[in-house]
Amino acid sequence: MYRLHGFNLSNYYNSVKLGMIEKGVDFEEVENMPRQDADFKAISPMGKVPCLEVDGQYLTEANVIYDLLEDRHPETPLYPADPFARAKAKELVHYIELYIDLPARRHIPSVFLGAPRNDAAVEEVRPALENGLAALRQLARFDPFVAGSTYGYADIAALFHIGLASQVIQAVYDWDIIAEVPGLAKCLEQIGERPAAKRVLGDLQTAMAALQG
Ligand SMILES: N[C@@H](CCC(=O)N[C@@H](CS)C(=O)NCC(=O)O)C(=O)O
């Protein structure tokens, strides 16, 4: 039995949750906020979510969790079977995490949590994202999915990580980063129409509405 620790506003939590639903894996959601206390760090050493509990053992880092799920539940694959195509899909997941999500995330405190505007971030994030978006234009296939002909974790990462980044960046710079990558808007729209994605996005919207009061 799997227990997925995290919360419905987290893009990384939602990416694992969607993967598990797509795979038809049985799991329980355990609401847990990221935090630095010793109890939580005992299960998630950096205090981050998601954290997957697997028969009393714990695993962190979303893309490592994708790999475990892929190995244990290969019947509904979310990575291509061909080793090189699979590596290229993982490359896209890493690019989306490291060069889109990570820079954009520096603005989460000011956009969502009432923190003051971070002037250093305002200056540094835009050029970092311009690089990340250029890399995405170079690597993404949209054929019709992000990594090519099959749906999988690259699409899931794009849906949640670029979805969040685009909201944050629109708010700070009035800049539409999705429009910077031809084919991305249509691709995200078709991913968001999948029944499993609609369920996770619905839970996200409910959590967002509760946050905004
Ligand atoms: N590299 C981590 C990133 C996870 C992450 O940043 N999660 C956020 C929530 S979306 C979090 O826990 N933030 C709290 C923190 O960074 O201390 C992964 O792939 O799981």
The ligand as a Gaussian input file, in Angstrom:
#p B3LYP/6-31G(d) Opt

LIG

0 1
 N       13.219000      18.358000      -5.887000
 C       12.003000      18.154000      -5.132000
 C       11.236000      19.451000      -5.090000
 C        9.992000      19.357000      -4.243000
 C        9.525000      20.727000      -3.801000
 O       10.184000      21.765000      -4.042000
 N        8.382000      20.726000      -3.150000
 C        7.888000      21.956000      -2.590000
 C        6.370000      21.984000      -2.635000
 S        5.840000      22.124000      -4.322000
 C        8.328000      22.024000      -1.150000
 O        8.254000      21.046000      -0.431000
 N        8.800000      23.207000      -0.746000
 C        9.241000      23.459000       0.587000
 C       10.705000      23.742000       0.661000
 O       11.359000      23.891000      -0.388000
 O       11.211000      23.835000       1.782000
 C       11.188000      17.040000      -5.770000
 O       11.394000      16.731000      -6.947000
 O       10.360000      16.423000      -5.084000

